[in-house]
Amino acid sequence: MRNSWDVVVIGAGVAGGLAAFDCARRGLSVLLVEKRSFPRWKVCGCCFNANALAALAAVGLPELIRDQGGVPLDQVRLGLNGRTLNLGLPEGWALSRERFDQALVHAAEASGATVRFQTGAVLEETSAEERVVRLRPSGGAPTERIRARVVLVAAGLQHQVLASGDRDTTRIDPESRIGAGCLINDDEVAYAGGIIHMAIARCGYVGLVRREDGALNLAAAFDPSAVKSAGGVAHAADQVLRRAGFVVPRALETSRWQLTPALTRRAGVSAGDRFLLLGDASGYVEPFTGEGMAWALAAGGAVAPFVEEAQGCWSGDLEQRWQRRLEEMTVSRQRLCRLLSMLLRQPSATAAVFRLGCLWPAIPERVITGLNRAVPHTFCADPCH
């Protein structure tokens, strides 16, 4: 394998896969490394909103989700204290992460990117005009050291990629919830396709959506204390579903569950000496109707012009502009989700808003439309200005 690259992308998830594709299609030499093997399932609502679709269209992949057999979504069904509220959802899709992430990787490879699975990576020193990256293949293979003009860190919530000198001081919200999820193979008619079903309770929420393969994808966020008091994550999900008045799938307790670390966090840095953070690695809050996927795709589709600029030089100004771009695309939008999360922790306020939504559904539908609104994906030819 070659020793020097224009860009090394660490993490082949939503943000990293799209960034690798966009950089490769622009003629840059790209190495995409991923510590796991694909396809793989992960805790995720597997929903894509209008903002996510806009990010894909902006880099030339407007039909990717449809071509992979995605399920159109047109409704959100909310449940609280035994009452149900059905709301319209603009331009949504459901597609499993196994299929979507693999499709992004294939698109990147077809555009010229080199992909290495089961390979971890950490940043080392800066040498001349390049950054040294140490690759750690699984299975006991020897480590390798390569060089890149730019490194894109898209390695997820709990990555350990940056060097000690890169000032990685991620701040985790002390009240953050943890994520949990599982796949349920059932025949429950209560959970029809084309709808995001969301059960809401004081201690968290449970979202369910039917995937393209017919499986029911469950993704939830819970207060850690609620999981402990319920005697486990499956019991916590059972309680939330029952309180909302939703049917409890028969295979809920026997399904294989996965947990995430604390969800709400903000990275201490978004850029440093020849590296840029994107996707969940740059910060995250609890999403509701596909916002998390949209934030990651927006960043993955926006970073290539910065990578092209950095082939000639690196500057503190470039780092600051990337931070501002992230603010425009993701951080400002995460604030709305954070406000919603805070509201849902107040039972009286939540009940009042729910009653208001039942009387005037146009109000919560406007909120959903705001969460789905597409970020402008137009860039000047020279990102220096």
C-alpha positions as CSV (number, residue, x, y, z in Angstrom):
1,M,0.0,0.0,0.0
2,R,1.2,3.5,-0.8
3,N,2.7,5.5,2.1
4,S,1.4,9.0,1.4
5,W,-2.2,10.2,0.8
6,D,-4.0,13.4,0.1
7,V,-6.5,12.5,2.7
8,V,-7.0,9.7,5.2
9,V,-10.6,9.3,6.5
10,I,-10.9,7.5,9.9
11,G,-14.3,5.9,10.2
12,A,-16.5,4.6,7.4
13,G,-19.9,5.5,8.9
14,V,-22.3,8.1,7.5
15,A,-20.0,11.2,7.7
16,G,-16.7,9.4,6.8
17,G,-18.2,7.4,3.9
18,L,-19.7,10.4,2.2
19,A,-16.5,12.5,2.8
20,A,-14.4,9.7,1.3
21,F,-16.7,9.5,-1.8
22,D,-16.7,13.3,-2.4
23,C,-12.9,13.7,-2.0
24,A,-12.3,10.7,-4.3
25,R,-14.6,11.9,-7.0
26,R,-12.6,15.2,-7.0
27,G,-9.4,13.3,-7.9
28,L,-7.8,13.3,-4.4
29,S,-6.0,10.1,-3.3
30,V,-8.2,8.8,-0.4
31,L,-7.6,6.1,2.2
32,L,-10.7,5.2,4.2
33,V,-10.0,3.1,7.3
34,E,-12.6,1.4,9.5
35,K,-12.0,-0.6,12.7
36,R,-15.0,-2.9,12.1
37,S,-16.0,-5.1,9.2
38,F,-19.0,-4.3,7.0
39,P,-21.9,-4.7,6.8
40,R,-22.6,-4.1,10.4
41,W,-25.6,-3.0,12.5
42,K,-25.4,-0.2,15.0
43,V,-27.8,1.6,17.3
44,C,-29.5,4.1,15.0
45,G,-33.0,5.1,14.1
46,C,-32.1,4.5,10.4
47,C,-34.2,7.5,9.3
48,F,-33.3,10.1,6.7
49,N,-34.9,13.4,6.5
50,A,-35.0,16.2,3.8
51,N,-31.7,17.6,5.1
52,A,-30.0,14.2,4.7
53,L,-31.4,13.9,1.1
54,A,-30.1,17.3,0.2
55,A,-26.6,16.4,1.4
56,L,-26.6,13.3,-0.8
57,A,-28.0,15.2,-3.8
58,A,-25.3,17.9,-3.4
59,V,-22.5,15.4,-4.0
60,G,-24.2,13.5,-6.8
61,L,-26.0,10.7,-5.0
62,P,-29.6,11.8,-5.1
63,E,-31.1,8.3,-5.7
64,L,-28.8,6.3,-3.3
65,I,-31.5,5.6,-0.7
66,R,-34.2,4.8,-3.2
67,D,-31.8,2.5,-5.2
68,Q,-31.0,0.6,-2.0
69,G,-34.7,-0.1,-1.4
70,G,-35.4,2.5,1.2
71,V,-38.9,2.8,2.7
72,P,-40.7,6.2,2.2
73,L,-41.8,7.8,5.5
74,D,-44.7,10.2,5.6
75,Q,-45.9,10.2,9.2
76,V,-44.8,10.4,12.8
77,R,-46.9,8.7,15.4
78,L,-46.4,10.1,18.9
79,G,-47.6,8.3,22.0
80,L,-47.9,9.9,25.5
81,N,-49.9,8.6,28.5
82,G,-52.1,6.4,26.4
83,R,-52.9,9.1,23.8
84,T,-51.7,9.2,20.2
85,L,-50.9,12.1,17.9
86,N,-50.3,11.5,14.2
87,L,-48.3,14.2,12.3
88,G,-47.2,14.6,8.7
89,L,-43.5,14.0,7.9
90,P,-42.0,15.8,4.9
91,E,-39.8,13.7,2.6
92,G,-38.5,11.0,4.9
93,W,-37.0,7.6,4.3
94,A,-36.0,4.5,6.3
95,L,-33.0,2.4,5.3
96,S,-30.9,0.0,7.4
97,R,-27.4,1.2,8.3
98,E,-26.0,-2.1,7.0
99,R,-27.2,-1.3,3.5
100,F,-26.7,2.5,3.5
101,D,-23.2,2.5,4.9
102,Q,-22.1,-0.3,2.6
103,A,-23.5,1.6,-0.4
104,L,-21.5,4.7,0.6
105,V,-18.3,2.6,0.9
106,H,-19.0,1.1,-2.5
107,A,-19.5,4.5,-4.1
108,A,-16.2,5.7,-2.6
109,E,-14.4,2.7,-3.9
110,A,-15.9,3.2,-7.4
111,S,-14.6,6.8,-7.3
112,G,-11.1,5.6,-6.6
113,A,-10.9,5.5,-2.8
114,T,-8.9,2.7,-1.1
115,V,-10.8,1.1,1.8
116,R,-9.2,-0.9,4.8
117,F,-11.6,-2.6,7.2
118,Q,-10.7,-4.0,10.6
119,T,-8.1,-1.3,11.0
120,G,-7.8,1.2,13.8
121,A,-6.0,4.5,13.4
122,V,-4.5,7.1,15.7
123,L,-2.8,10.4,14.9
124,E,0.9,10.9,15.5
125,E,3.2,13.8,14.9
126,T,3.1,16.3,12.1
127,S,6.0,15.9,9.7
128,A,6.8,18.7,7.2
129,E,3.4,19.2,5.4
130,E,1.8,16.0,6.4
131,R,0.4,14.3,9.4
132,V,1.5,10.8,10.4
133,V,-1.2,8.2,11.0
134,R,-0.5,4.9,12.7
135,L,-2.7,2.1,11.4
136,R,-3.4,-0.8,13.7
137,P,-4.8,-3.8,11.8
138,S,-6.8,-6.4,13.8
139,G,-5.7,-10.0,14.1
140,G,-2.2,-9.3,15.3
141,A,-0.8,-7.8,12.1
142,P,2.0,-5.3,12.5
143,T,1.2,-1.6,12.8
144,E,1.9,0.7,9.8
145,R,2.7,4.4,9.6
146,I,1.4,6.4,6.7
147,R,1.3,10.1,5.9
148,A,-1.6,12.4,4.9
149,R,-1.9,16.0,4.0
150,V,-5.3,16.0,5.7
151,V,-6.9,13.6,8.2
152,L,-10.7,13.5,8.6
153,V,-11.7,12.1,12.0
154,A,-15.2,10.6,11.7
155,A,-14.7,7.8,14.2
156,G,-17.9,8.2,16.3
157,L,-18.9,9.3,19.7
158,Q,-16.2,7.7,21.8
159,H,-13.2,7.8,19.4
160,Q,-9.7,7.7,20.7
161,V,-8.0,8.9,17.5
162,L,-6.3,12.3,18.4
163,A,-2.8,12.5,19.8
164,S,-2.3,13.8,23.4
165,G,-1.1,17.1,22.1
166,D,-4.3,17.8,20.1
167,R,-6.3,19.1,23.1
168,D,-9.2,16.7,22.8
169,T,-11.3,17.8,25.8
170,T,-14.7,16.4,24.9
171,R,-17.4,17.8,27.2
172,I,-20.2,15.3,28.1
173,D,-23.5,16.7,29.5
174,P,-23.9,15.4,33.0
175,E,-27.6,14.8,32.3
176,S,-27.0,13.1,29.0
177,R,-29.1,10.0,28.2
178,I,-27.6,6.8,26.8
179,G,-28.7,5.3,23.5
180,A,-30.0,1.7,23.1
181,G,-31.3,-0.3,20.2
182,C,-32.2,-3.7,18.8
183,L,-33.7,-5.4,15.8
184,I,-37.0,-7.2,16.2
185,N,-38.3,-9.7,13.6
186,D,-42.0,-9.9,14.2
187,D,-45.4,-9.6,12.5
188,E,-46.8,-6.9,14.7
189,V,-49.4,-5.1,12.6
190,A,-49.3,-2.3,15.2
191,Y,-46.1,-1.0,13.6
192,A,-46.8,-0.4,9.9
193,G,-44.2,0.7,7.4
194,G,-43.9,4.3,6.4
195,I,-44.3,5.7,9.9
196,I,-41.9,6.7,12.7
197,H,-43.5,5.4,15.9
198,M,-42.3,7.3,19.0
199,A,-43.3,6.5,22.6
200,I,-42.5,9.3,25.0
201,A,-42.0,9.1,28.8
202,R,-40.3,11.1,31.5
203,C,-37.3,8.8,31.6
204,G,-36.8,8.7,27.9
205,Y,-38.3,7.7,24.6
206,V,-38.5,4.7,22.2
207,G,-38.6,5.0,18.5
208,L,-39.6,2.2,16.1
209,V,-39.6,2.1,12.3
210,R,-40.0,-0.7,9.8
211,R,-36.9,-1.3,7.6
212,E,-36.7,-2.3,4.0
213,D,-36.2,-5.9,5.0
214,G,-39.3,-5.9,7.2
215,A,-37.5,-5.9,10.5
216,L,-38.6,-3.5,13.2
217,N,-35.7,-1.2,14.1
218,L,-35.9,0.1,17.7
219,A,-33.8,3.0,18.8
220,A,-34.2,4.6,22.2
221,A,-32.7,7.1,24.6
222,F,-33.0,6.6,28.4
223,D,-31.8,8.2,31.6
224,P,-29.2,5.9,33.0
225,S,-31.0,5.8,36.3
226,A,-34.2,4.6,34.5
227,V,-32.4,1.6,33.0
228,K,-31.0,0.7,36.4
229,S,-34.2,1.0,38.3
230,A,-36.1,-1.0,35.6
231,G,-33.7,-3.9,35.8
232,G,-32.2,-3.5,32.3
233,V,-32.7,-1.8,29.0
234,A,-35.4,-4.2,27.7
235,H,-37.5,-3.6,30.8
236,A,-37.0,0.2,30.5
237,A,-38.2,0.0,26.9
238,D,-41.2,-2.1,27.9
239,Q,-42.2,0.5,30.5
240,V,-42.0,3.4,28.1
241,L,-44.0,1.6,25.5
242,R,-46.7,0.6,27.9
243,R,-47.0,4.1,29.4
244,A,-47.4,5.6,25.9
245,G,-50.1,3.1,25.1
246,F,-48.1,1.3,22.4
247,V,-48.0,-2.4,21.8
248,V,-45.0,-4.2,23.3
249,P,-43.4,-6.4,20.6
250,R,-43.3,-10.0,21.7
251,A,-39.5,-10.4,21.0
252,L,-38.6,-7.2,22.9
253,E,-36.8,-8.9,25.8
254,T,-35.2,-11.7,23.8
255,S,-33.7,-9.4,21.2
256,R,-30.0,-8.6,21.2
257,W,-29.6,-5.1,22.6
258,Q,-26.7,-2.7,22.1
259,L,-26.0,0.4,24.1
260,T,-24.1,3.6,23.3
261,P,-22.1,5.9,25.6
262,A,-23.6,9.2,26.8
263,L,-25.2,10.9,23.7
264,T,-25.1,14.6,24.4
265,R,-21.5,15.9,24.1
266,R,-19.4,18.5,22.4
267,A,-15.9,18.0,21.2
268,G,-13.3,20.4,22.7
269,V,-11.8,20.9,19.2
270,S,-13.3,20.7,15.7
271,A,-9.9,21.0,13.9
272,G,-6.2,20.9,14.7
273,D,-2.8,20.4,13.0
274,R,-3.9,18.9,9.7
275,F,-7.0,17.2,10.9
276,L,-10.7,18.0,10.9
277,L,-13.5,16.4,12.9
278,L,-16.9,15.6,11.5
279,G,-19.9,13.6,12.2
280,D,-20.6,12.3,15.7
281,A,-16.9,12.9,16.6
282,S,-17.5,16.6,16.6
283,G,-20.5,16.6,18.9
284,Y,-24.0,15.1,19.3
285,V,-27.3,15.5,21.0
286,E,-30.4,13.3,21.2
287,P,-32.1,13.2,17.8
288,F,-35.8,12.5,17.1
289,T,-36.7,12.1,13.4
290,G,-33.5,11.4,11.6
291,E,-31.6,14.6,12.6
292,G,-28.4,12.7,13.6
293,M,-28.0,11.2,10.2
294,A,-28.6,14.5,8.5
295,W,-26.0,16.3,10.7
296,A,-23.4,13.7,9.8
297,L,-24.2,13.7,6.1
298,A,-24.2,17.5,5.9
299,A,-20.6,17.6,7.4
300,G,-19.4,14.7,5.2
301,G,-20.7,16.5,2.1
302,A,-19.2,19.9,3.1
303,V,-15.6,19.0,4.0
304,A,-14.0,18.2,0.5
305,P,-13.4,21.9,-0.5
306,F,-11.5,22.4,2.8
307,V,-9.4,19.2,2.1
308,E,-8.6,20.5,-1.4
309,E,-7.5,23.8,0.0
310,A,-5.3,22.1,2.5
311,Q,-3.3,20.3,-0.2
312,G,-1.4,23.5,-0.7
313,C,-1.2,24.9,2.8
314,W,-2.6,24.6,6.3
315,S,-3.6,27.5,8.5
316,G,-5.4,28.5,11.6
317,D,-7.8,30.4,9.5
318,L,-8.9,27.2,7.7
319,E,-9.5,25.5,11.1
320,Q,-11.7,28.5,12.2
321,R,-13.7,28.4,9.0
322,W,-14.4,24.7,9.4
323,Q,-15.6,25.3,12.9
324,R,-17.9,28.0,11.7
325,R,-19.2,25.8,8.9
326,L,-19.9,23.0,11.4
327,E,-21.7,25.6,13.5
328,E,-23.9,26.6,10.6
329,M,-24.7,23.0,9.5
330,T,-25.0,21.1,12.8
331,V,-24.5,22.9,16.1
332,S,-27.2,25.5,15.6
333,R,-29.7,22.8,14.6
334,Q,-28.7,20.6,17.6
335,R,-29.9,23.3,19.9
336,L,-33.5,22.8,18.8
337,C,-33.2,19.1,19.5
338,R,-31.7,19.9,22.9
339,L,-34.6,22.2,23.7
340,L,-37.0,19.4,22.8
341,S,-35.1,17.0,25.0
342,M,-35.3,19.4,27.9
343,L,-39.0,19.8,27.4
344,L,-39.6,16.1,27.4
345,R,-38.1,15.8,30.8
346,Q,-40.9,18.0,32.2
347,P,-44.0,15.9,32.4
348,S,-46.5,18.8,32.9
349,A,-45.0,20.8,30.1
350,T,-44.9,17.8,27.8
351,A,-48.5,16.9,28.5
352,A,-49.6,20.5,27.9
353,V,-47.7,20.7,24.6
354,F,-49.1,17.3,23.5
355,R,-52.7,18.5,24.2
356,L,-52.0,21.6,22.2
357,G,-50.7,19.5,19.3
358,C,-53.8,17.3,19.4
359,L,-55.9,20.5,19.0
360,W,-53.7,22.2,16.5
361,P,-51.4,19.6,14.8
362,A,-50.1,22.3,12.4
363,I,-47.9,23.6,15.3
364,P,-45.9,20.5,16.0
365,E,-45.8,19.8,12.2
366,R,-44.0,23.2,11.8
367,V,-41.4,22.1,14.4
368,I,-40.9,18.8,12.5
369,T,-40.5,20.7,9.3
370,G,-37.9,23.0,11.0
371,L,-35.9,19.9,12.1
372,N,-36.1,18.5,8.5
373,R,-35.2,21.8,6.7
374,A,-32.3,21.3,4.4
375,V,-29.0,23.1,4.9
376,P,-27.9,25.1,1.8
377,H,-25.2,22.9,0.2
378,T,-23.6,25.5,-2.0
379,F,-20.0,26.4,-1.7
380,C,-17.8,29.1,-3.2
381,A,-15.0,27.9,-5.4
382,D,-12.4,29.2,-2.9
383,P,-13.3,28.2,0.7
384,C,-10.7,30.8,1.9
385,H,-13.4,33.5,1.5
